[in-house]
Amino acid sequence: MLIDFKYGTQFRIEKNTYEVLRHRDDDVELLNITNDTKELLSLNDILAAYNEKRLIILHEGQESNVIEYSTKDYTDVQLDIMDKRYKAIEPIIERKISPSQIKEYAENYPEELKPNGSISPASIYRWLDLWYKRENKLDLIPQIRGPKDHRVSKDVMIEASRIILKYGSKAEYVSIKDEYNVLEAEIKNINLTREVHKQLEIFSESTYRRIRKETVDTYERDKELMGKNQADLKHNGVHSNARATRPLECMECDWTPIDCLIVDFELDELYRPCLMYGIDQAVGEPMGFNIIFKKEPNAGDWKQLILHCILPKTGFKELYPRVEKNWTAYGVPQSILLDNAKVNDAKEVERICSELRIGLRYCEVASGHQKGSVEQALGNLNHKAFQGLVGSLFSNPTEKGQYDSEAKAVVDIKGLYHIAHIAIVDMVANNFNRGLNIQGVPEHLWAKGLQEMKIHPQLPANRQYLELLFSSKSDTRTVGPRGIKLMGHHFFSDELNELRKRLEREGRSREVLIRFGSDLRVIYVKDEFNKRYIEAFIKNGGLDRKKIDKNHLIHAELLEYLTNKDGSAYNEYDSSLQGRARLNIEEIQQECKLEYQGIRRRQRREEAESETVASAIKGVPIEQLPGLPETMNISILKPEESRGGIKPSKSANNHDESIIEKPEPGALHVGNVDLDKIADSWGSGRKEII
């Protein structure tokens, strides 16, 4: 749904709900519904709130804050039915056909344009009801209720393909009815040689027409009959080169390599970027630009250019303070004009433009003059802004001479964006144009045209939906506690964390679909539970090390290059040192073990040598006597009790009293002692005190 800030438009900023009353030059008079007061806000402040996602459009009192599915979520068949249904109801929406004429309109509707081969007044009214709910073409896509295709046997399809190939490319005319009759005759001839239960069943003539329409390209036949020009006219339509007369009627887009080399200070890498540029054909107002770091753009780059052209240009003065003037161009254009280069012919871009009801037109072959405004603008930008920079490549190779562009390049990527904004805003949008078709300052002509022709630039109701619609890449990633990891960095949000916890709680796979564009400050994650997309924002981790500022656009190409460079540096690093370090640690551990075992052996030998017979009987504490039986009952004598002597108790093995005198030093040797004899003469009874 597209909206503009004209009378009756309702929106909410934070806690206040507003309704537009009227415009006063650059200000908008609003009714504050929350406080029942009138307020005056500048249009630039309102657009800044839209860009910052603080402004929420209200439709019939309800917020339009759901990021819906994009056209990428549907098949080509579904999108084809959507386009045919919209074309069927478009004349009624534009009031070219009154309700009383709908029945006649449905009866005379061309057969080849009917969705699913049929159309009726009831179906037209049903499609109109779907359209008026939100004015969104996606609502016209039929709901999936199971397979509806005709089941045709393989043998019959082979015969049908042969007939279609035989007559489809012939210049001589053969009616489709005659072709079907030939097919029917061939099937009957085949059935003559088949058993009854193996007979082939011929499908209907309408099915044959549908199959033929899907497979036959009549361009070659028409070119032989009518000539190339007339065949192109029939298949490609009329391409008029009439100029637009009002703002947003037609936007011309093109691209060119920048005539200057750009250097990355941290990586010491050189680039020759390409500048993609859009300009309003009627007044020459720059609509937007996109800088890429490759030889030529693809479909994703074109979508990012169109996205920047549509969005309001707010907040750029804070990022690029040397820009002096304002840049007020924004809004969805009625049509876009491109040249017919192969890199521009992208079906994906056509789908996105169709979703926003933007017509996509192409110039004729070798007819670049049909978009002369953007061609001239790109030449002026290269001449005024980039060819004069240090590291210039010059437009004419003969002018370059011995000039070493690579050695002299000093402008980095951030500086390039600053220079581009100054050139586009101050040197083009706010410069007096003395051309034949446009005379005046484009910014003034833009504002004057909007006011005189009562044009209100339109924007999609949901800012996030617009970014999702123009996302250029998609992938699948696993959601973890730290978020989603992409290109070496984590993306996280509270909504994403809630989605992860629900997936874990219900035992589902944590793998999700993500979409993102050229600016990787935010990605969009598909929430299958609520049939919507949620946002996830890049974390600061690693950005400071790479010298990347989150306030500026984070190029997906640059971030991917930096991540790959980190990976290649890791792979090139000689990790054998880590293996040698591990082996050294293990060797030290083994040496310590051997040393400890040696010390323990030495200690045990010293203990054994110090334990004599005398020391085992007298002067050694009982807890230090090794090998003593636990059942042995020994009384320890106090010093005062030992003066009277000791009287041993009698036992079976000891009947005589014996006194052991203290031996002289060196008198006893372990080798001269008969341990068995001593053991027989000793008793184990309790010692008594005399």
TORVO-678967 format. One record per residue (C-alpha): x, y, z; residue number from 0. Coordinates in pm, whole numbers, plus 32768, in hexadecimal, padded with zeros to 4 digits. Layout:
// TORVO-678967
   east   north     up     k
      X       Y      Z   NUM
...
***
This chain:
// TORVO-678967
   east   north     up     k
   8000    8000   8000     0
   808C    8152   7F95     1
   8040    828B   805F     2
   8085    8400   8042     3
   8073    8512   8145     4
   7F3C    85C0   80C5     5
   7DF2    861A   816C     6
   7D67    84FE   8240     7
   7EA4    842D   825C     8
   7ECC    83A8   83BE     9
   8010    833A   845E    10
   80A9    8309   85B4    11
   81F7    838C   8638    12
   824C    82F3   8789    13
   8113    832A   8865    14
   8069    8438   8792    15
   7F76    83F2   8676    16
   7F5B    84F8   8562    17
   7E79    8542   843A    18
   7EED    861E   831B    19
   7E1C    8759   82E7    20
   7EDB    881D   81DE    21
   8035    8882   8160    22
   80D4    89D3   81A5    23
   8205    89ED   80C0    24
   8305    8908   816B    25
   8229    88D5   829F    26
   80FE    87F4   82DD    27
   7FD7    8858   83B4    28
   7F6C    872F   8487    29
   7E54    86D5   8573    30
   7EE0    862C   86A9    31
   7DCB    8530   86E9    32
   7E67    84C0   8831    33
   7E64    861C   88CF    34
   7D50    86B5   87F4    35
   7E31    87D5   8789    36
   7EB9    885F   8644    37
   802F    8853   8601    38
   811D    88C4   84F0    39
   823A    87D9   8493    40
   8336    87FB   837C    41
   831D    86FC   8265    42
   848D    86AC   8293    43
   8450    8649   8401    44
   8331    8566   8398    45
   8407    84BF   828B    46
   8527    8499   8382    47
   843C    83E4   8471    48
   83D2    8302   834F    49
   853E    82B4   82FB    50
   8590    826F   8467    51
   8465    8180   847B    52
   83C0    824D   858E    53
   8299    82A9   84AF    54
   8187    81A4   8486    55
   8076    81D5   8383    56
   7F11    8193   83F7    57
   7E1B    80F7   8304    58
   7CB0    80FE   8376    59
   7D2D    813D   84D6    60
   7E13    800C   84D5    61
   7F8D    800A   84D2    62
   803C    7F8B   839B    63
   8170    7F0B   8450    64
   8181    7DA3   83D3    65
   82A1    7D56   82E7    66
   81ED    7C7A   81ED    67
   826E    7B78   80FD    68
   8306    7BF5   7FB9    69
   82D3    7B75   7E57    70
   83FC    7A8B   7E89    71
   8322    79B2   7F66    72
   823D    7950   7E45    73
   8269    7883   7D09    74
   8269    790F   7BA8    75
   8116    786C   7B66    76
   807A    791C   7C93    77
   8112    7A6A   7C30    78
   8097    7A3F   7ACA    79
   7F33    7A07   7B48    80
   7F5A    7B38   7C29    81
   7FC2    7C13   7B02    82
   7EA4    7B93   7A27    83
   7DA2    7BCE   7B37    84
   7E22    7D2E   7B70    85
   7E1C    7D7D   79FB    86
   7CB6    7D00   79F0    87
   7C3F    7DEB   7B05    88
   7D26    7F11   7AB7    89
   7C2F    7FBD   79C7    90
   7B21    7FA3   7AD2    91
   7C07    8031   7BDE    92
   7C5D    8156   7AFC    93
   7AE7    8188   7AB5    94
   7B0B    814A   7942    95
   79FA    8041   795A    96
   78BB    8078   7A1F    97
   7818    7F64   7AF1    98
   7702    7F43   79EE    99
   7804    7EE3   78E6   100
   78B4    7DD3   79AF   101
   77E1    7CB6   7925   102
   7824    7D19   77BC   103
   7991    7D59   7812   104
   79B9    7BF7   789F   105
   790F    7B55   7771   106
   79F3    7C07   7678   107
   7B33    7BE3   773F   108
   7C53    7B50   766A   109
   7C7F    79DD   7695   110
   7DFB    79E9   76BD   111
   7DE7    7AE9   77D9   112
   7CEF    7A2C   78B3   113
   7D82    79B4   7A00   114
   7D77    7837   7A04   115
   7CBB    7845   78B9   116
   7B74    78D2   7945   117
   7AD7    7A16   79BC   118
   7978    7A78   7A2F   119
   78D0    7BA7   7ACD   120
   78CC    7AF3   7C1C   121
   7A42    7AB7   7C11   122
   7A7F    7C24   7BB2   123
   79B7    7C9B   7CDF   124
   7A74    7BA7   7DBD   125
   7BC3    7C29   7D42   126
   7B50    7D90   7D78   127
   7AF9    7D3F   7EE1   128
   7C55    7CAE   7F15   129
   7CF5    7DE1   7E77   130
   7C37    7EE7   7F3D   131
   7C95    7E49   808B   132
   7DF9    7ED1   807A   133
   7E33    7F2D   7F0D   134
   7F43    7E23   7F05   135
   7F74    7D46   7DD6   136
   7FEE    7C26   7EB1   137
   7E8A    7BFB   7F2E   138
   7E27    7B8E   7DCE   139
   7F05    7A59   7DDE   140
   7E25    7923   7DF8   141
   7E35    7850   7F30   142
   7EE0    76FF   7F07   143
   7DD9    75ED   7F25   144
   7E84    74C8   7E7F   145
   7EED    746A   7D1E   146
   7E0E    74E3   7C03   147
   7EE3    748C   7AD4   148
   7E5C    7395   79D6   149
   7EF5    723D   79EE   150
   7F72    71DF   7893   151
   8023    7097   7851   152
   818B    70A1   77E0   153
   8144    6FFC   768E   154
   802E    70F4   763A   155
   810C    721A   769D   156
   8221    7199   75B9   157
   8131    7191   7492   158
   80A8    72EA   74E9   159
   8208    737C   74FC   160
   825C    72E9   73AA   161
   8128    7386   7309   162
   816B    74D7   73B1   163
   82D7    74D6   7340   164
   8271    7479   71DE   165
   8171    758D   71A7   166
   81D5    7693   72AA   167
   8304    771C   71F1   168
   827E    7705   708B   169
   823B    7846   6FD3   170
   8113    77A6   6F21   171
   7FD1    77CD   6FE4   172
   7F2C    769C   707D   173
   7E0F    76D3   7170   174
   7E26    764D   72D1   175
   7CE8    7588   728E   176
   7D93    74D5   716E   177
   7EC5    748E   7245   178
   7DE7    73F4   7350   179
   7D39    731E   7247   180
   7E8C    729D   71D4   181
   7EE5    7245   733B   182
   7D99    7192   736A   183
   7DD3    70C4   722E   184
   7F32    7065   72A0   185
   7EB1    6FEF   73F2   186
   7DA6    6F19   7348   187
   7EAA    6E77   7268   188
   7F80    6E24   7398   189
   7E56    6D8B   744D   190
   7E1C    6C97   732B   191
   7F54    6BDA   7393   192
   7F18    6BED   750D   193
   7E51    6B0F   75F4   194
   7D08    6B88   767E   195
   7D8A    6BD3   77DA   196
   7EB8    6C8D   774C   197
   7DFA    6D7D   7667   198
   7E71    6EEA   7666   199
   7D75    6FF3   76CE   200
   7D73    7135   7604   201
   7D4B    7278   76C8   202
   7C62    7394   7666   203
   7CA3    749E   7560   204
   7CB2    75B1   766A   205
   7DC6    74F1   771C   206
   7E83    74D7   75D3   207
   7E5F    7650   75A1   208
   7EE3    7690   76FF   209
   8010    75AB   76CF   210
   8057    7643   757A   211
   8043    77A4   7604   212
   813E    7751   7716   213
   823C    76B0   762D   214
   8228    7765   74DC   215
   82E0    78AA   749C   216
   824F    7947   735F   217
   835F    7A50   7343   218
   8429    7993   723B   219
   82EE    794F   7170   220
   827E    7AB9   7189   221
   83D9    7B34   7129   222
   83CF    7A63   6FEA   223
   826F    7AD8   6F92   224
   8275    7C46   6FFF   225
   83E5    7C9F   7014   226
   84BA    7CE5   7144   227
   8437    7E43   7190   228
   82CA    7DE0   7189   229
   8312    7CA5   7251   230
   83C3    7D78   7357   231
   829B    7E65   7359   232
   81A9    7D47   738F   233
   826F    7C9E   74A4   234
   8314    7DCC   754C   235
   8209    7ED4   7519   236
   8235    8045   74CB   237
   8350    80FD   7576   238
   8308    826E   756A   239
   841D    8369   75A2   240
   8334    8482   760E   241
   83BD    8541   7738   242
   830F    854D   7887   243
   8260    8692   78E2   244
   8238    8670   7A5B   245
   830A    85F1   7B80   246
   830A    847A   7BCA   247
   8275    842D   7A74   248
   83B4    838C   79F3   249
   8505    8343   7A94   250
   8636    82FA   79BC   251
   873C    820D   7A4A   252
   8897    81B0   79D1   253
   89F4    8161   7A4E   254
   8B5C    81AE   79F6   255
   8CB8    815E   7A7F   256
   8D48    827A   7B50   257
   8E7A    8319   7AB2   258
   8F49    8300   7BEF   259
   8FED    81F3   7CC3   260
   8F82    81C7   7E2D   261
   906D    8140   7F3A   262
   9020    808D   8080   263
   9117    810F   8183   264
   9108    7FDE   8266   265
   9120    7ED6   8155   266
   91EE    7FA0   805D   267
   9106    7F29   7F46   268
   90A8    7FEF   7E0F   269
   8F4C    7FF5   7D72   270
   8EA8    8091   7C46   271
   8D3D    80AF   7CB6   272
   8C09    80D9   7BDD   273
   8B07    81E9   7C18   274
   8998    818E   7BE3   275
   88BD    82C1   7BC2   276
   874B    831C   7BA2   277
   86C4    846C   7B2E   278
   8565    84F7   7AFE   279
   8531    852C   798A   280
   8442    8653   79A7   281
   850A    8740   7A85   282
   8669    86A5   7A90   283
   865A    866C   7C08   284
   874A    8559   7C84   285
   8679    8445   7D21   286
   8789    8368   7DB6   287
   88CE    82AC   7D7B   288
   897D    8167   7DD2   289
   8AF3    811F   7DD0   290
   8B6A    7FBD   7D86   291
   8CC8    7F28   7D81   292
   8CB7    7E43   7C53   293
   8CC2    7E63   7ADA   294
   8B4C    7E6A   7A99   295
   8A0A    7E5F   7B64   296
   891B    7D3D   7B90   297
   87AA    7D2D   7BEB   298
   87F3    7D5E   7D5E   299
   88B6    7E9E   7D19   300
   8798    7F2B   7C47   301
   86A7    7EE7   7D63   302
   8787    7F9D   7E59   303
   8797    80C9   7D6E   304
   861C    80D8   7D4C   305
   85FC    80B7   7EC7   306
   86DE    81E5   7F01   307
   8620    82AD   7DFA   308
   84D2    826A   7EA6   309
   8542    82AD   800D   310
   854D    8410   80A0   311
   86AC    84A0   80B9   312
   86C6    84F9   8229   313
   87EB    84F3   831A   314
   88FB    850A   8211   315
   8971    865F   828C   316
   89CF    85C8   83DD   317
   8AA3    84C1   832D   318
   8B2D    85AD   8222   319
   8B3B    8708   82C3   320
   8BDA    87B6   8196   321
   8A97    8790   80CD   322
   89EF    88E7   80DC   323
   88A0    88C9   802A   324
   876F    87E7   8053   325
   8708    86B8   7F86   326
   858E    8696   7F8B   327
   854C    8596   7E79   328
   8496    8456   7EDC   329
   8366    8387   7E7E   330
   82F9    8265   7DA2   331
   831B    82C4   7C2F   332
   8214    826C   7B2F   333
   8310    81CB   7A42   334
   8484    8182   7A25   335
   8547    819A   78DF   336
   867C    80BD   78AA   337
   8752    8068   777D   338
   873A    7F0E   76E6   339
   888A    7E8C   7763   340
   8889    7D21   77D0   341
   88E6    7D79   7939   342
   87AC    7E54   7950   343
   86B5    7D50   78D2   344
   8666    7CA8   7A1D   345
   851C    7BF7   7A58   346
   8547    7C24   7BCF   347
   854E    7DA0   7BA9   348
   8412    7D92   7AD7   349
   835F    7CCE   7BE9   350
   83BC    7DCA   7CF5   351
   8357    7EF2   7C1F   352
   820C    7E49   7BCE   353
   81CD    7E1D   7D43   354
   81E6    7F98   7D72   355
   8128    7FDB   7C2D   356
   825F    806C   7B86   357
   8272    8046   7A0E   358
   83C4    7FCB   798E   359
   8424    8042   782F   360
   8555    8001   7758   361
   85EE    80D9   7649   362
   8601    805B   74E7   363
   8742    7FC2   7461   364
   885A    80C3   743A   365
   8770    81D3   74B6   366
   8820    825A   75E8   367
   879D    83B6   7592   368
   8647    8347   7614   369
   86D8    8364   7773   370
   87BC    8486   7728   371
   8780    8532   7876   372
   882B    8425   7946   373
   893B    83EF   7840   374
   8998    855E   784D   375
   897C    8567   79C9   376
   8A70    8445   79F2   377
   8B67    84ED   7908   378
   8B4E    8632   79CD   379
   8B82    8581   7B18   380
   8CBA    84D1   7A9B   381
   8D40    8615   7A07   382
   8CED    86FA   7B2E   383
   8D2A    8617   7C58   384
   8E03    84E9   7C0F   385
   8EF2    8536   7AEE   386
   8F8E    8650   7BB9   387
   8FE2    8570   7CE2   388
   9140    84EE   7D28   389
   9150    8395   7C8C   390
   907C    83FD   7B60   391
   9061    830D   7A3B   392
   9000    841F   7941   393
   8EE9    83F0   7845   394
   8FDA    83EC   7721   395
   90FF    82F5   773A   396
   91DE    83DC   7669   397
   91BD    84E9   7775   398
   9240    8402   7883   399
   939F    83E1   77F5   400
   9494    836C   7902   401
   93AA    83C5   7A21   402
   93BB    82B0   7B29   403
   9256    829C   7BAD   404
   9299    8176   7C95   405
   93B9    8220   7D49   406
   9301    836A   7D76   407
   91AC    82E9   7DEF   408
   915B    837A   7F48   409
   8FDB    8382   7F61   410
   8F3D    8270   8034   411
   8DDA    81E5   802C   412
   8D50    82CF   8137   413
   8DE8    83F8   8081   414
   8D50    837E   7F39   415
   8BF1    8385   7FD0   416
   8C31    84E1   805B   417
   8CA5    855D   7F07   418
   8B7E    84B5   7E56   419
   8A82    8561   7F3C   420
   8B26    86B5   7F08   421
   8B2C    8685   7D8E   422
   89C4    860C   7D72   423
   8921    86FB   7E6F   424
   89EA    883C   7E4A   425
   8A75    881F   7CE8   426
   8947    8786   7C38   427
   8802    879F   7CFF   428
   8841    8907   7D6A   429
   88F5    8985   7C34   430
   884F    8A51   7B1F   431
   880C    8978   79EF   432
   8810    8A28   789B   433
   87A6    8900   77C4   434
   86A8    8909   76AA   435
   85A4    8837   7760   436
   85F0    88A3   78C5   437
   8647    8A06   792D   438
   8668    8A59   7A9A   439
   86DD    89BF   7BE2   440
   8663    8853   7BF5   441
   860C    8873   7D68   442
   8532    89A4   7D20   443
   8493    8903   7BEE   444
   8449    87CB   7CBA   445
   8398    888A   7DD1   446
   82E0    8966   7CD6   447
   8269    883C   7C0A   448
   81E4    8787   7D3C   449
   8129    88BD   7DAF   450
   8096    8927   7C62   451
   8028    87CB   7BF7   452
   7FB5    876C   7D56   453
   8094    8639   7D62   454
   80D1    858F   7EAF   455
   81FF    84A2   7E9E   456
   8192    8348   7F0E   457
   8246    8256   7FF4   458
   81F8    80F1   8061   459
   8140    80F2   81AC   460
   824C    801C   8251   461
   83B8    8086   823D   462
   8437    7F2B   829B   463
   835B    7E8A   8191   464
   8400    7F69   808C   465
   855C    7EF7   80F5   466
   84EA    7D8B   80F5   467
   844E    7DB0   7F9D   468
   8592    7E35   7F09   469
   8678    7D41   7FBF   470
   8773    7CBA   7EC7   471
   87EB    7B7A   7F71   472
   875A    7A5E   803F   473
   87ED    793A   80FF   474
   87A4    7849   821B   475
   884D    7864   836E   476
   882C    77C3   84C7   477
   87B8    789B   85E8   478
   8891    787F   8721   479
   889C    792E   8873   480
   8979    7A3B   87DA   481
   8894    7A68   86AF   482
   88DA    7A19   8541   483
   8A3F    7A0E   84C1   484
   8A6F    7A9F   8365   485
   8BBA    7AFD   82C2   486
   8C73    7AD4   840B   487
   8B89    7BB7   84D4   488
   8A5C    7B7A   85B4   489
   8904    7C14   8582   490
   881A    7C24   86AB   491
   86CE    7CB4   8725   492
   85D9    7C67   883A   493
   84D6    7BE9   8740   494
   85D9    7AFD   86A9   495
   862F    7A77   8802   496
   84BD    7A34   884A   497
   84A3    797A   86FD   498
   85D2    78A5   875C   499
   8541    784A   88B0   500
   83F5    77E8   8812   501
   84A2    770C   870F   502
   8567    765F   8824   503
   8433    763D   8900   504
   836B    7594   87EB   505
   848E    74BB   877B   506
   84A4    7551   861E   507
   85D4    7593   8549   508
   867C    76DF   8595   509
   86D4    7713   8427   510
   8620    7846   839B   511
   8611    790A   8255   512
   86B9    7A60   8252   513
   86B3    7B7D   8155   514
   879D    7CA5   813B   515
   880A    7DB3   8047   516
   894E    7E70   8009   517
   893D    7F19   8160   518
   8988    7E16   826C   519
   8929    7EE4   839A   520
   87E3    7E20   83A6   521
   8765    7CD1   8320   522
   8605    7C42   8313   523
   85B2    7AEB   83A3   524
   8480    7A23   833B   525
   8394    79CF   845A   526
   82C9    78A3   83E8   527
   81EE    78AB   851F   528
   815D    7A08   84E1   529
   818C    7A0F   8365   530
   8267    7B43   836A   531
   83D0    7BB9   8372   532
   8488    7C43   849F   533
   85BB    7D21   84AF   534
   8713    7CC9   8538   535
   8827    7DCC   855E   536
   899F    7DA0   853D   537
   8A66    7D9A   8682   538
   8B97    7E73   86C2   539
   8C80    7D4C   86F5   540
   8D90    7D53   85EC   541
   8D1B    7E95   8544   542
   8E0E    7F6D   860A   543
   8F30    7E8C   85A9   544
   8ECE    7EAE   843C   545
   8EA7    8029   8464   546
   8D37    801B   83FD   547
   8C44    8125   847C   548
   8ADE    80AE   84AF   549
   8A5C    820C   8469   550
   8AC8    81E6   82FF   551
   8A54    80E6   8202   552
   8AFC    7F94   8235   553
   8B3E    7F03   80DC   554
   8AF2    7D91   80C6   555
   8C05    7D67   7FC2   556
   8D09    7E11   809F   557
   8CA4    7D51   81D7   558
   8CB1    7C08   811A   559
   8E09    7C62   8092   560
   8E8C    7CB6   81EF   561
   8E02    7B71   827D   562
   8E9E    7AA4   8165   563
   8FE5    7B5A   819E   564
   8FDC    7AF9   830E   565
   8F99    7991   82AB   566
   90B3    798A   81AB   567
   91A4    7A20   82AA   568
   9147    790B   839F   569
   9172    77FD   8295   570
   92C4    7887   822B   571
   9345    7892   8392   572
   9443    7781   83E8   573
   9392    76C7   8503   574
   94A9    75C3   852A   575
   952E    7697   864B   576
   93F5    763A   8711   577
   943C    74CA   86D9   578
   95A7    74ED   8746   579
   9536    75AC   887B   580
   944D    748E   88D8   581
   9567    738F   88B0   582
   964E    7464   8988   583
   9546    7471   8A9B   584
   9523    72F6   8A93   585
   96A0    72C9   8AA6   586
   96B6    73B1   8BD5   587
   959F    72EC   8C7C   588
   965B    71A4   8C44   589
   97A1    7236   8CCD   590
   96EE    72AF   8E06   591
   9656    7157   8E36   592
   97A9    70A7   8E1F   593
   984A    71A1   8F0C   594
   9733    7173   900C   595
   9754    6FF6   8FFD   596
   98CC    7012   9037   597
   98A0    70F4   9166   598
   97A2    7004   91FF   599
   988F    6EDB   91D4   600
   99AB    6F9C   9279   601
   98CC    7000   939D   602
   985F    6E97   93D5   603
   99CB    6E21   93D7   604
   9A2E    6F2B   94D7   605
   9909    6ECC   95B9   606
   9965    6D5C   95A8   607
   9AD3    6DA2   9601   608
   9A74    6E7C   972D   609
   998D    6D76   97CE   610
   9A73    6C8B   98AD   611
   99FE    6B7E   99A9   612
   9A43    6C67   9ACE   613
   9979    6D7A   9A3B   614
   985C    6C8A   99FF   615
   9851    6C32   9B77   616
   98A4    6D77   9C26   617
   9888    6EE5   9BD6   618
   97A4    6EC8   9AA1   619
   9638    6F3A   9AB4   620
   953E    6E26   9A74   621
   9496    6EDC   9952   622
   95E2    6EDD   9896   623
   9621    6D63   98B6   624
   95CD    6CC8   9765   625
   952E    6B6E   9743   626
   94B7    6B55   98AE   627
   9382    6A72   98D4   628
   9248    6B29   9938   629
   91ED    6A1C   9A3B   630
   932F    6A46   9AFF   631
   92EC    6AEB   9C51   632
   9417    6BBB   9CC6   633
   9419    6CA9   9DED   634
   94F2    6DDB   9DD1   635
   95B9    6E1D   9F0E   636
   95D6    6F76   9F9D   637
   9737    6FE9   A000   638
   96E9    6FEB   A176   639
   9657    6E8A   A166   640
   9786    6DF5   A0BF   641
   9874    6E2B   A1E5   642
   9814    6CED   A296   643
   9852    6C0D   A16C   644
   976B    6B31   A09F   645
   96F1    69D5   A0FC   646
   9685    6912   9FC8   647
   9557    6834   9FE2   648
   9577    66BE   9FB6   649
   9503    6611   9E7E   650
   951F    64C3   9DD8   651
   964E    6529   9D0E   652
   9705    65F0   9E18   653
   9747    6551   9F77   654
   9890    65FA   9FD0   655
   98CE    675D   A025   656
   99C6    6808   9F3F   657
   9A58    6964   9F40   658
   9AD3    6A08   9E04   659
   9BF3    6AEB   9E44   660
   9C3A    6C1C   9D75   661
   9D2D    6BBB   9C63   662
   9E65    6C7B   9C1D   663
   9E72    6D47   9ADF   664
   9EC6    6C66   99BC   665
   9EA0    6B2A   9A87   666
   9D65    6ABA   99D4   667
   9D59    6A73   9866   668
   9C23    6A12   97AA   669
   9CDA    68EF   9708   670
   9D39    684F   985E   671
   9BD8    684C   98EA   672
   9B05    6711   98D4   673
   99AC    67A4   98AC   674
   98F8    6654   98C1   675
   999B    65FF   9A12   676
   9941    6754   9AA0   677
   97DB    672D   9A2B   678
   97BC    65DD   9ADF   679
   983F    666B   9C27   680
   975F    679E   9C2F   681
   9606    679B   9CC2   682
   94D6    6861   9C68   683
   943B    688E   9DC2   684
   93F9    69D2   9E79   685
   9525    6A69   9F2A   686
   94F8    6A9C   A09F   687
   9591    6BAA   A172   688
   9653    6B37   A2AB   689
***
